[in-house]
Amino acid sequence: MGSFKEIALWAGFDITFHTLRHTHASLLLGTGEQLSVVQERLGHERASTTSDIYAHVLPNRQEKSAKLFAEIMSVGR
């Protein structure tokens, strides 16, 4: 059997294994999976490594968190 790249090209996809790995992590983080879970799946020793590499997927987290906190604080008003 050939390399991942060869198999992907045979199947009609021009991607590398690294691209697949990056997409996997980006999709998980983008849909709200915990950073620590993605860190473990990727095998990074530190969460900061994962965060540094995939920071572009996380910007909306602060906005989402602020909205959630506002909802919590408005309960009972």
Biopython code that builds the backbone (N, CA, C, O; Angstrom):
import numpy as np
from Bio.PDB.StructureBuilder import StructureBuilder

atoms = [
    (1, "MET", "N", (0.850, -1.185, 0.000)),
    (1, "MET", "CA", (0.000, 0.000, 0.000)),
    (1, "MET", "C", (0.885, 1.234, 0.000)),
    (1, "MET", "O", (1.990, 1.194, 0.541)),
    (2, "GLY", "N", (0.436, 2.306, -0.582)),
    (2, "GLY", "CA", (1.215, 3.517, -0.709)),
    (2, "GLY", "C", (1.130, 4.414, 0.514)),
    (2, "GLY", "O", (0.515, 4.068, 1.522)),
    (3, "SER", "N", (1.758, 5.566, 0.401)),
    (3, "SER", "CA", (1.723, 6.553, 1.475)),
    (3, "SER", "C", (0.331, 7.170, 1.544)),
    (3, "SER", "O", (-0.481, 7.002, 0.634)),
    (4, "PHE", "N", (0.066, 7.885, 2.633)),
    (4, "PHE", "CA", (-1.221, 8.556, 2.774)),
    (4, "PHE", "C", (-1.467, 9.478, 1.584)),
    (4, "PHE", "O", (-2.562, 9.503, 1.021)),
    (5, "LYS", "N", (-0.441, 10.234, 1.208)),
    (5, "LYS", "CA", (-0.562, 11.180, 0.091)),
    (5, "LYS", "C", (-0.945, 10.452, -1.198)),
    (5, "LYS", "O", (-1.812, 10.915, -1.939)),
    (6, "GLU", "N", (-0.307, 9.330, -1.462)),
    (6, "GLU", "CA", (-0.604, 8.555, -2.674)),
    (6, "GLU", "C", (-2.038, 8.028, -2.660)),
    (6, "GLU", "O", (-2.738, 8.074, -3.672)),
    (7, "ILE", "N", (-2.458, 7.534, -1.518)),
    (7, "ILE", "CA", (-3.827, 7.008, -1.392)),
    (7, "ILE", "C", (-4.845, 8.140, -1.544)),
    (7, "ILE", "O", (-5.868, 7.975, -2.208)),
    (8, "ALA", "N", (-4.560, 9.287, -0.927)),
    (8, "ALA", "CA", (-5.465, 10.429, -1.040)),
    (8, "ALA", "C", (-5.589, 10.884, -2.493)),
    (8, "ALA", "O", (-6.691, 11.155, -2.970)),
    (9, "LEU", "N", (-4.463, 10.967, -3.189)),
    (9, "LEU", "CA", (-4.498, 11.365, -4.600)),
    (9, "LEU", "C", (-5.272, 10.352, -5.437)),
    (9, "LEU", "O", (-6.045, 10.725, -6.320)),
    (10, "TRP", "N", (-5.062, 9.081, -5.157)),
    (10, "TRP", "CA", (-5.786, 8.018, -5.852)),
    (10, "TRP", "C", (-7.295, 8.183, -5.663)),
    (10, "TRP", "O", (-8.079, 7.933, -6.578)),
    (11, "ALA", "N", (-7.693, 8.617, -4.436)),
    (11, "ALA", "CA", (-9.107, 8.802, -4.119)),
    (11, "ALA", "C", (-9.646, 10.149, -4.602)),
    (11, "ALA", "O", (-10.837, 10.429, -4.472)),
    (12, "GLY", "N", (-8.768, 10.975, -5.157)),
    (12, "GLY", "CA", (-9.220, 12.250, -5.686)),
    (12, "GLY", "C", (-9.075, 13.424, -4.740)),
    (12, "GLY", "O", (-9.680, 14.473, -4.963)),
    (13, "PHE", "N", (-8.280, 13.268, -3.682)),
    (13, "PHE", "CA", (-8.074, 14.338, -2.709)),
    (13, "PHE", "C", (-6.612, 14.742, -2.702)),
    (13, "PHE", "O", (-5.731, 13.895, -2.549)),
    (14, "ASP", "N", (-6.351, 16.021, -2.864)),
    (14, "ASP", "CA", (-4.977, 16.518, -2.822)),
    (14, "ASP", "C", (-4.696, 17.074, -1.424)),
    (14, "ASP", "O", (-4.609, 18.287, -1.235)),
    (15, "ILE", "N", (-4.555, 16.175, -0.454)),
    (15, "ILE", "CA", (-4.304, 16.559, 0.940)),
    (15, "ILE", "C", (-3.174, 15.709, 1.511)),
    (15, "ILE", "O", (-2.845, 14.642, 0.993)),
    (16, "THR", "N", (-2.600, 16.213, 2.584)),
    (16, "THR", "CA", (-1.581, 15.454, 3.300)),
    (16, "THR", "C", (-2.178, 14.982, 4.622)),
    (16, "THR", "O", (-3.252, 15.432, 5.022)),
    (17, "PHE", "N", (-1.484, 14.083, 5.290)),
    (17, "PHE", "CA", (-1.948, 13.623, 6.593)),
    (17, "PHE", "C", (-1.961, 14.797, 7.569)),
    (17, "PHE", "O", (-2.862, 14.903, 8.400)),
    (18, "HIS", "N", (-0.969, 15.675, 7.471)),
    (18, "HIS", "CA", (-0.904, 16.845, 8.355)),
    (18, "HIS", "C", (-2.136, 17.734, 8.152)),
    (18, "HIS", "O", (-2.694, 18.246, 9.122)),
    (19, "THR", "N", (-2.558, 17.918, 6.905)),
    (19, "THR", "CA", (-3.753, 18.709, 6.616)),
    (19, "THR", "C", (-4.981, 18.074, 7.256)),
    (19, "THR", "O", (-5.824, 18.772, 7.820)),
    (20, "LEU", "N", (-5.078, 16.775, 7.171)),
    (20, "LEU", "CA", (-6.196, 16.047, 7.777)),
    (20, "LEU", "C", (-6.192, 16.212, 9.295)),
    (20, "LEU", "O", (-7.239, 16.425, 9.906)),
    (21, "ARG", "N", (-5.013, 16.112, 9.896)),
    (21, "ARG", "CA", (-4.856, 16.278, 11.347)),
    (21, "ARG", "C", (-5.264, 17.694, 11.759)),
    (21, "ARG", "O", (-5.980, 17.877, 12.743)),
    (22, "HIS", "N", (-4.809, 18.689, 11.003)),
    (22, "HIS", "CA", (-5.125, 20.081, 11.302)),
    (22, "HIS", "C", (-6.631, 20.337, 11.172)),
    (22, "HIS", "O", (-7.221, 21.021, 12.009)),
    (23, "THR", "N", (-7.237, 19.795, 10.140)),
    (23, "THR", "CA", (-8.674, 19.955, 9.937)),
    (23, "THR", "C", (-9.452, 19.309, 11.081)),
    (23, "THR", "O", (-10.421, 19.880, 11.583)),
    (24, "HIS", "N", (-9.025, 18.127, 11.484)),
    (24, "HIS", "CA", (-9.651, 17.406, 12.597)),
    (24, "HIS", "C", (-9.668, 18.277, 13.853)),
    (24, "HIS", "O", (-10.711, 18.448, 14.482)),
    (25, "ALA", "N", (-8.510, 18.823, 14.212)),
    (25, "ALA", "CA", (-8.404, 19.647, 15.410)),
    (25, "ALA", "C", (-9.215, 20.936, 15.276)),
    (25, "ALA", "O", (-9.904, 21.338, 16.214)),
    (26, "SER", "N", (-9.134, 21.574, 14.129)),
    (26, "SER", "CA", (-9.857, 22.829, 13.911)),
    (26, "SER", "C", (-11.361, 22.642, 14.005)),
    (26, "SER", "O", (-12.054, 23.465, 14.603)),
    (27, "LEU", "N", (-11.870, 21.572, 13.423)),
    (27, "LEU", "CA", (-13.313, 21.308, 13.481)),
    (27, "LEU", "C", (-13.767, 21.023, 14.907)),
    (27, "LEU", "O", (-14.805, 21.523, 15.342)),
    (28, "LEU", "N", (-13.001, 20.230, 15.627)),
    (28, "LEU", "CA", (-13.364, 19.937, 17.016)),
    (28, "LEU", "C", (-13.386, 21.208, 17.857)),
    (28, "LEU", "O", (-14.355, 21.460, 18.573)),
    (29, "LEU", "N", (-12.332, 22.004, 17.777)),
    (29, "LEU", "CA", (-12.271, 23.237, 18.562)),
    (29, "LEU", "C", (-13.336, 24.225, 18.124)),
    (29, "LEU", "O", (-13.930, 24.908, 18.958)),
    (30, "GLY", "N", (-13.579, 24.307, 16.841)),
    (30, "GLY", "CA", (-14.577, 25.232, 16.318)),
    (30, "GLY", "C", (-15.989, 24.913, 16.745)),
    (30, "GLY", "O", (-16.844, 25.797, 16.789)),
    (31, "THR", "N", (-16.241, 23.661, 17.059)),
    (31, "THR", "CA", (-17.584, 23.272, 17.506)),
    (31, "THR", "C", (-17.688, 23.201, 19.023)),
    (31, "THR", "O", (-18.704, 22.766, 19.565)),
    (32, "GLY", "N", (-16.620, 23.636, 19.711)),
    (32, "GLY", "CA", (-16.709, 23.764, 21.163)),
    (32, "GLY", "C", (-16.072, 22.659, 21.981)),
    (32, "GLY", "O", (-16.213, 22.651, 23.204)),
    (33, "GLU", "N", (-15.379, 21.728, 21.351)),
    (33, "GLU", "CA", (-14.711, 20.691, 22.142)),
    (33, "GLU", "C", (-13.673, 21.344, 23.043)),
    (33, "GLU", "O", (-13.057, 22.343, 22.672)),
    (34, "GLN", "N", (-13.485, 20.779, 24.217)),
    (34, "GLN", "CA", (-12.538, 21.324, 25.176)),
    (34, "GLN", "C", (-11.115, 21.240, 24.637)),
    (34, "GLN", "O", (-10.733, 20.258, 23.999)),
    (35, "LEU", "N", (-10.346, 22.278, 24.902)),
    (35, "LEU", "CA", (-8.956, 22.332, 24.464)),
    (35, "LEU", "C", (-8.167, 21.134, 24.973)),
    (35, "LEU", "O", (-7.347, 20.574, 24.244)),
    (36, "SER", "N", (-8.408, 20.739, 26.214)),
    (36, "SER", "CA", (-7.661, 19.616, 26.790)),
    (36, "SER", "C", (-7.937, 18.301, 26.069)),
    (36, "SER", "O", (-7.052, 17.452, 25.964)),
    (37, "VAL", "N", (-9.155, 18.130, 25.574)),
    (37, "VAL", "CA", (-9.506, 16.915, 24.845)),
    (37, "VAL", "C", (-8.770, 16.883, 23.503)),
    (37, "VAL", "O", (-8.216, 15.854, 23.116)),
    (38, "VAL", "N", (-8.769, 18.013, 22.803)),
    (38, "VAL", "CA", (-8.074, 18.092, 21.517)),
    (38, "VAL", "C", (-6.565, 17.927, 21.724)),
    (38, "VAL", "O", (-5.896, 17.257, 20.938)),
    (39, "GLN", "N", (-6.047, 18.531, 22.766)),
    (39, "GLN", "CA", (-4.630, 18.380, 23.110)),
    (39, "GLN", "C", (-4.269, 16.905, 23.246)),
    (39, "GLN", "O", (-3.272, 16.450, 22.685)),
    (40, "GLU", "N", (-5.072, 16.171, 23.984)),
    (40, "GLU", "CA", (-4.815, 14.740, 24.186)),
    (40, "GLU", "C", (-4.898, 13.972, 22.868)),
    (40, "GLU", "O", (-4.065, 13.107, 22.598)),
    (41, "ARG", "N", (-5.894, 14.286, 22.056)),
    (41, "ARG", "CA", (-6.056, 13.578, 20.780)),
    (41, "ARG", "C", (-4.863, 13.801, 19.850)),
    (41, "ARG", "O", (-4.459, 12.905, 19.110)),
    (42, "LEU", "N", (-4.304, 15.027, 19.904)),
    (42, "LEU", "CA", (-3.170, 15.346, 19.050)),
    (42, "LEU", "C", (-1.842, 14.867, 19.630)),
    (42, "LEU", "O", (-0.842, 14.763, 18.920)),
    (43, "GLY", "N", (-1.849, 14.577, 20.932)),
    (43, "GLY", "CA", (-0.613, 14.125, 21.574)),
    (43, "GLY", "C", (0.313, 15.258, 21.980)),
    (43, "GLY", "O", (1.502, 15.037, 22.208)),
    (44, "HIS", "N", (-0.221, 16.465, 22.072)),
    (44, "HIS", "CA", (0.605, 17.585, 22.523)),
    (44, "HIS", "C", (0.844, 17.453, 24.025)),
    (44, "HIS", "O", (-0.060, 17.097, 24.781)),
    (45, "GLU", "N", (2.048, 17.738, 24.436)),
    (45, "GLU", "CA", (2.388, 17.645, 25.863)),
    (45, "GLU", "C", (1.679, 18.711, 26.685)),
    (45, "GLU", "O", (1.272, 18.467, 27.821)),
    (46, "ARG", "N", (1.535, 19.892, 26.098)),
    (46, "ARG", "CA", (0.930, 21.020, 26.812)),
    (46, "ARG", "C", (-0.264, 21.584, 26.033)),
    (46, "ARG", "O", (-0.263, 21.618, 24.802)),
    (47, "ALA", "N", (-1.274, 22.022, 26.779)),
    (47, "ALA", "CA", (-2.434, 22.653, 26.148)),
    (47, "ALA", "C", (-2.033, 23.952, 25.466)),
    (47, "ALA", "O", (-2.651, 24.355, 24.481)),
    (48, "SER", "N", (-0.999, 24.609, 25.986)),
    (48, "SER", "CA", (-0.553, 25.863, 25.381)),
    (48, "SER", "C", (-0.050, 25.643, 23.951)),
    (48, "SER", "O", (-0.194, 26.527, 23.107)),
    (49, "THR", "N", (0.530, 24.488, 23.674)),
    (49, "THR", "CA", (0.974, 24.168, 22.309)),
    (49, "THR", "C", (-0.234, 24.123, 21.380)),
    (49, "THR", "O", (-0.224, 24.723, 20.306)),
    (50, "THR", "N", (-1.261, 23.414, 21.798)),
    (50, "THR", "CA", (-2.483, 23.302, 21.001)),
    (50, "THR", "C", (-3.125, 24.672, 20.825)),
    (50, "THR", "O", (-3.546, 25.031, 19.725)),
    (51, "SER", "N", (-3.197, 25.425, 21.900)),
    (51, "SER", "CA", (-3.793, 26.756, 21.856)),
    (51, "SER", "C", (-3.025, 27.685, 20.927)),
    (51, "SER", "O", (-3.631, 28.440, 20.167)),
    (52, "ASP", "N", (-1.706, 27.636, 20.979)),
    (52, "ASP", "CA", (-0.889, 28.493, 20.108)),
    (52, "ASP", "C", (-1.110, 28.167, 18.635)),
    (52, "ASP", "O", (-1.201, 29.071, 17.804)),
    (53, "ILE", "N", (-1.195, 26.894, 18.314)),
    (53, "ILE", "CA", (-1.343, 26.468, 16.920)),
    (53, "ILE", "C", (-2.747, 26.740, 16.392)),
    (53, "ILE", "O", (-2.915, 27.124, 15.234)),
    (54, "TYR", "N", (-3.747, 26.543, 17.235)),
    (54, "TYR", "CA", (-5.140, 26.632, 16.787)),
    (54, "TYR", "C", (-5.868, 27.850, 17.324)),
    (54, "TYR", "O", (-7.097, 27.847, 17.404)),
    (55, "ALA", "N", (-5.136, 28.887, 17.693)),
    (55, "ALA", "CA", (-5.744, 30.102, 18.250)),
    (55, "ALA", "C", (-6.754, 30.725, 17.287)),
    (55, "ALA", "O", (-7.721, 31.347, 17.728)),
    (56, "HIS", "N", (-6.543, 30.568, 15.986)),
    (56, "HIS", "CA", (-7.449, 31.166, 14.996)),
    (56, "HIS", "C", (-8.856, 30.576, 15.060)),
    (56, "HIS", "O", (-9.802, 31.178, 14.551)),
    (57, "VAL", "N", (-9.000, 29.416, 15.673)),
    (57, "VAL", "CA", (-10.309, 28.766, 15.776)),
    (57, "VAL", "C", (-11.039, 29.221, 17.038)),
    (57, "VAL", "O", (-12.251, 29.038, 17.151)),
    (58, "LEU", "N", (-10.319, 29.805, 17.976)),
    (58, "LEU", "CA", (-10.871, 30.104, 19.288)),
    (58, "LEU", "C", (-11.372, 31.526, 19.529)),
    (58, "LEU", "O", (-11.932, 31.756, 20.602)),
    (59, "PRO", "N", (-11.225, 32.501, 18.631)),
    (59, "PRO", "CA", (-11.600, 33.879, 18.958)),
    (59, "PRO", "C", (-13.037, 34.069, 19.407)),
    (59, "PRO", "O", (-13.294, 34.903, 20.275)),
    (60, "ASN", "N", (-13.976, 33.329, 18.850)),
    (60, "ASN", "CA", (-15.380, 33.526, 19.216)),
    (60, "ASN", "C", (-15.700, 32.959, 20.596)),
    (60, "ASN", "O", (-16.809, 33.148, 21.095)),
    (61, "ARG", "N", (-14.766, 32.279, 21.208)),
    (61, "ARG", "CA", (-15.006, 31.711, 22.526)),
    (61, "ARG", "C", (-15.298, 32.781, 23.562)),
    (61, "ARG", "O", (-16.181, 32.603, 24.401)),
    (62, "GLN", "N", (-14.562, 33.903, 23.517)),
    (62, "GLN", "CA", (-14.779, 34.972, 24.482)),
    (62, "GLN", "C", (-16.174, 35.580, 24.324)),
    (62, "GLN", "O", (-16.858, 35.841, 25.314)),
    (63, "GLU", "N", (-16.583, 35.799, 23.099)),
    (63, "GLU", "CA", (-17.914, 36.355, 22.846)),
    (63, "GLU", "C", (-18.990, 35.384, 23.321)),
    (63, "GLU", "O", (-19.961, 35.788, 23.961)),
    (64, "LYS", "N", (-18.815, 34.114, 23.007)),
    (64, "LYS", "CA", (-19.778, 33.097, 23.417)),
    (64, "LYS", "C", (-19.856, 33.017, 24.945)),
    (64, "LYS", "O", (-20.945, 32.905, 25.509)),
    (65, "SER", "N", (-18.715, 33.076, 25.601)),
    (65, "SER", "CA", (-18.668, 33.015, 27.056)),
    (65, "SER", "C", (-19.328, 34.241, 27.679)),
    (65, "SER", "O", (-20.044, 34.125, 28.674)),
    (66, "ALA", "N", (-19.090, 35.406, 27.101)),
    (66, "ALA", "CA", (-19.700, 36.635, 27.614)),
    (66, "ALA", "C", (-21.219, 36.578, 27.503)),
    (66, "ALA", "O", (-21.928, 36.987, 28.423)),
    (67, "LYS", "N", (-21.718, 36.072, 26.380)),
    (67, "LYS", "CA", (-23.166, 35.944, 26.198)),
    (67, "LYS", "C", (-23.756, 34.956, 27.201)),
    (67, "LYS", "O", (-24.817, 35.205, 27.775)),
    (68, "LEU", "N", (-23.071, 33.845, 27.409)),
    (68, "LEU", "CA", (-23.537, 32.852, 28.367)),
    (68, "LEU", "C", (-23.590, 33.439, 29.771)),
    (68, "LEU", "O", (-24.564, 33.236, 30.496)),
    (69, "PHE", "N", (-22.536, 34.169, 30.155)),
    (69, "PHE", "CA", (-22.504, 34.782, 31.479)),
    (69, "PHE", "C", (-23.626, 35.807, 31.624)),
    (69, "PHE", "O", (-24.256, 35.884, 32.679)),
    (70, "ALA", "N", (-23.879, 36.586, 30.592)),
    (70, "ALA", "CA", (-24.953, 37.569, 30.633)),
    (70, "ALA", "C", (-26.306, 36.878, 30.820)),
    (70, "ALA", "O", (-27.162, 37.370, 31.555)),
    (71, "GLU", "N", (-26.492, 35.750, 30.157)),
    (71, "GLU", "CA", (-27.736, 34.987, 30.317)),
    (71, "GLU", "C", (-27.881, 34.479, 31.757)),
    (71, "GLU", "O", (-28.964, 34.540, 32.337)),
    (72, "ILE", "N", (-26.798, 33.988, 32.314)),
    (72, "ILE", "CA", (-26.826, 33.488, 33.701)),
    (72, "ILE", "C", (-27.186, 34.624, 34.648)),
    (72, "ILE", "O", (-28.004, 34.447, 35.550)),
    (73, "MET", "N", (-26.581, 35.783, 34.448)),
    (73, "MET", "CA", (-26.824, 36.909, 35.347)),
    (73, "MET", "C", (-28.217, 37.495, 35.200)),
    (73, "MET", "O", (-28.726, 38.108, 36.139)),
    (74, "SER", "N", (-28.847, 37.321, 34.042)),
    (74, "SER", "CA", (-30.166, 37.902, 33.828)),
    (74, "SER", "C", (-31.285, 36.989, 34.311)),
    (74, "SER", "O", (-32.443, 37.405, 34.342)),
    (75, "VAL", "N", (-30.968, 35.769, 34.685)),
    (75, "VAL", "CA", (-31.986, 34.849, 35.186)),
    (75, "VAL", "C", (-32.528, 35.387, 36.505)),
    (75, "VAL", "O", (-31.755, 35.726, 37.402)),
    (76, "GLY", "N", (-33.819, 35.464, 36.626)),
    (76, "GLY", "CA", (-34.452, 35.927, 37.850)),
    (76, "GLY", "C", (-34.680, 37.421, 37.887)),
    (76, "GLY", "O", (-35.215, 37.944, 38.864)),
    (77, "ARG", "N", (-34.285, 38.107, 36.844)),
    (77, "ARG", "CA", (-34.522, 39.562, 36.808)),
    (77, "ARG", "C", (-35.864, 39.862, 36.238)),
    (77, "ARG", "O", (-36.242, 41.028, 36.128)),
]
sb = StructureBuilder()
sb.init_structure("model")
sb.init_model(0)
sb.init_chain("A")
sb.init_seg("    ")
for serial, (resi, resn, name, xyz) in enumerate(atoms, 1):
    if name == "N":
        sb.init_residue(resn, " ", resi, " ")
    sb.init_atom(name, np.array(xyz, "f"), 0.0, 1.0, " ", f" {name:<3s}", serial, name[0])
structure = sb.get_structure()
